[in-house]
Amino acid sequence: MALSALYTCRMREAVRMMESVVREDPTAYLTERLAFNLCTLYELGADTAASARKKRVLQLVAKRFYLHDIGPESFRLG
C-alpha cells in the first residue's frame, strides 16, 4: 500500500503507512529494507534537521526492540 501511495505522488501518506506498521509491531515489520526506505523518504520529504531526528528515533526503536540485524547504514545517518 505504501508503495502504491508513493507511486501516485502521495509521499506523506506512504510515510504514515510505513510508520504505522512499525508502531503496530516493530519486531515483525521493522526490517533493514523498511528502515532504509523510510529513511530515504524522510530525506526527500523533510528538512535536514527533521529528517535526522526522525531517523534517530527509528534507530532507537530498532535498538529498543533488539533488532540487531538492521545495520547502521540502513538509517542513512552518515
Residue frames as qw, qx, qy, qz and C-alpha x, y, z in Angstrom:
[[0.000, 0.885, 0.466, 0.000, 0.00, 0.00, 0.00],
 [0.300, -0.796, 0.093, 0.517, 2.77, 2.43, 0.88],
 [0.404, -0.135, 0.599, 0.678, 4.50, 1.76, -2.43],
 [0.204, 0.632, 0.663, 0.346, 1.26, 2.50, -4.28],
 [0.144, -0.933, -0.243, 0.222, 0.92, 5.78, -2.41],
 [0.396, -0.574, 0.338, 0.632, 4.48, 6.69, -3.30],
 [0.369, 0.149, 0.688, 0.607, 3.99, 5.90, -6.98],
 [0.061, 0.760, 0.558, 0.327, 0.94, 8.17, -7.05],
 [0.236, 0.485, -0.140, 0.830, 2.92, 11.06, -5.51],
 [0.582, -0.707, -0.107, -0.388, 1.42, 10.74, -2.05],
 [0.512, 0.358, -0.629, 0.463, 4.71, 10.58, -0.18],
 [0.274, -0.375, 0.494, -0.735, 3.35, 11.73, 3.18],
 [0.874, -0.099, 0.031, -0.474, 0.73, 9.01, 3.06],
 [0.834, 0.257, -0.472, 0.123, 3.40, 6.44, 2.22],
 [0.199, 0.402, -0.628, 0.636, 5.46, 7.58, 5.23],
 [0.566, -0.284, 0.329, -0.701, 2.40, 7.39, 7.51],
 [0.939, 0.035, -0.199, -0.277, 1.63, 3.87, 6.33],
 [0.692, 0.306, -0.561, 0.336, 5.17, 2.67, 6.90],
 [0.040, -0.390, 0.557, -0.732, 5.35, 4.33, 10.31],
 [0.731, -0.237, 0.129, -0.627, 2.03, 2.78, 11.33],
 [0.935, 0.047, -0.347, -0.051, 3.20, -0.77, 10.65],
 [0.442, 0.343, -0.594, 0.579, 6.36, -0.11, 12.64],
 [0.344, -0.345, 0.398, -0.777, 4.23, 1.15, 15.53],
 [0.870, -0.111, -0.155, -0.454, 1.95, -1.86, 15.23],
 [0.947, -0.260, 0.162, 0.098, 4.73, -4.44, 15.63],
 [0.090, 0.868, -0.465, -0.149, 8.34, -3.30, 15.30],
 [0.482, -0.375, 0.784, 0.107, 9.77, -6.80, 15.66],
 [0.669, 0.367, 0.644, 0.057, 7.72, -8.05, 12.72],
 [0.486, 0.816, 0.299, 0.097, 7.80, -5.07, 10.38],
 [0.040, -0.941, 0.300, 0.151, 10.93, -3.03, 11.06],
 [0.912, 0.104, 0.229, 0.324, 13.31, -4.71, 8.66],
 [0.462, -0.350, 0.282, 0.765, 16.51, -3.46, 7.12],
 [0.217, 0.355, 0.594, 0.688, 14.71, -2.65, 3.85],
 [0.166, -0.839, -0.496, -0.146, 11.83, -0.84, 5.52],
 [0.449, -0.724, -0.066, 0.520, 14.25, 1.21, 7.64],
 [0.401, -0.129, 0.416, 0.806, 16.31, 2.16, 4.58],
 [0.085, 0.521, 0.620, 0.580, 13.24, 3.08, 2.51],
 [0.280, -0.859, -0.426, 0.051, 11.60, 5.03, 5.31],
 [0.454, -0.607, 0.065, 0.649, 14.81, 6.96, 6.00],
 [0.317, 0.127, 0.515, 0.786, 15.09, 7.74, 2.30],
 [0.073, -0.727, -0.567, -0.379, 11.55, 9.14, 2.34],
 [0.410, -0.793, -0.236, 0.384, 12.41, 11.19, 5.43],
 [0.426, -0.309, 0.276, 0.804, 15.30, 12.73, 3.48],
 [0.157, 0.336, 0.603, 0.706, 13.10, 13.51, 0.50],
 [0.219, -0.705, -0.566, -0.367, 10.20, 14.96, 2.45],
 [0.474, -0.843, -0.204, 0.149, 11.68, 16.95, 5.32],
 [0.152, 0.903, -0.350, 0.200, 14.39, 19.46, 6.06],
 [0.553, 0.393, -0.676, 0.288, 17.75, 18.13, 7.18],
 [0.148, -0.318, 0.663, -0.661, 17.21, 18.57, 10.92],
 [0.764, -0.025, 0.226, -0.603, 13.75, 16.98, 10.92],
 [0.845, 0.305, -0.414, -0.144, 14.96, 14.13, 8.74],
 [0.360, 0.386, -0.742, 0.414, 17.90, 13.40, 11.05],
 [0.401, -0.233, 0.553, -0.692, 15.64, 13.48, 14.12],
 [0.870, 0.091, 0.020, -0.485, 13.16, 11.03, 12.59],
 [0.753, 0.362, -0.548, 0.047, 15.95, 8.69, 11.52],
 [0.094, 0.374, -0.743, 0.547, 17.47, 8.72, 15.02],
 [0.643, -0.120, 0.386, -0.651, 14.07, 7.89, 16.53],
 [0.905, 0.227, -0.227, -0.279, 13.70, 4.97, 14.13],
 [0.526, 0.413, -0.684, 0.294, 17.18, 3.77, 15.05],
 [0.232, -0.312, 0.649, -0.654, 16.27, 3.97, 18.76],
 [0.841, 0.013, 0.112, -0.529, 13.16, 1.89, 18.12],
 [0.821, 0.324, -0.471, -0.012, 15.33, -0.76, 16.45],
 [0.250, 0.389, -0.724, 0.512, 17.69, -0.75, 19.43],
 [0.507, -0.240, 0.425, -0.711, 14.83, -0.85, 21.92],
 [0.917, 0.085, 0.116, -0.373, 13.44, -3.99, 20.31],
 [0.562, -0.436, 0.670, 0.212, 16.89, -5.59, 19.87],
 [0.791, 0.581, 0.183, -0.058, 16.70, -5.62, 16.08],
 [0.447, -0.632, 0.463, 0.432, 20.43, -6.20, 15.62],
 [0.636, 0.233, 0.617, 0.400, 20.05, -7.43, 12.05],
 [0.290, 0.918, 0.231, 0.141, 19.42, -3.85, 10.90],
 [0.672, 0.011, -0.030, 0.740, 22.77, -2.31, 10.10],
 [0.162, -0.657, -0.187, 0.712, 23.55, 1.34, 10.88],
 [0.114, -0.114, 0.513, 0.843, 23.81, 2.11, 7.16],
 [0.010, -0.535, -0.807, -0.249, 20.07, 1.45, 6.85],
 [0.161, -0.803, -0.447, 0.360, 19.36, 4.61, 8.84],
 [0.470, 0.630, 0.209, 0.583, 21.35, 6.82, 6.48],
 [0.381, -0.899, -0.135, 0.168, 22.73, 8.96, 9.30],
 [0.727, -0.131, 0.171, 0.652, 26.20, 9.30, 7.81]]
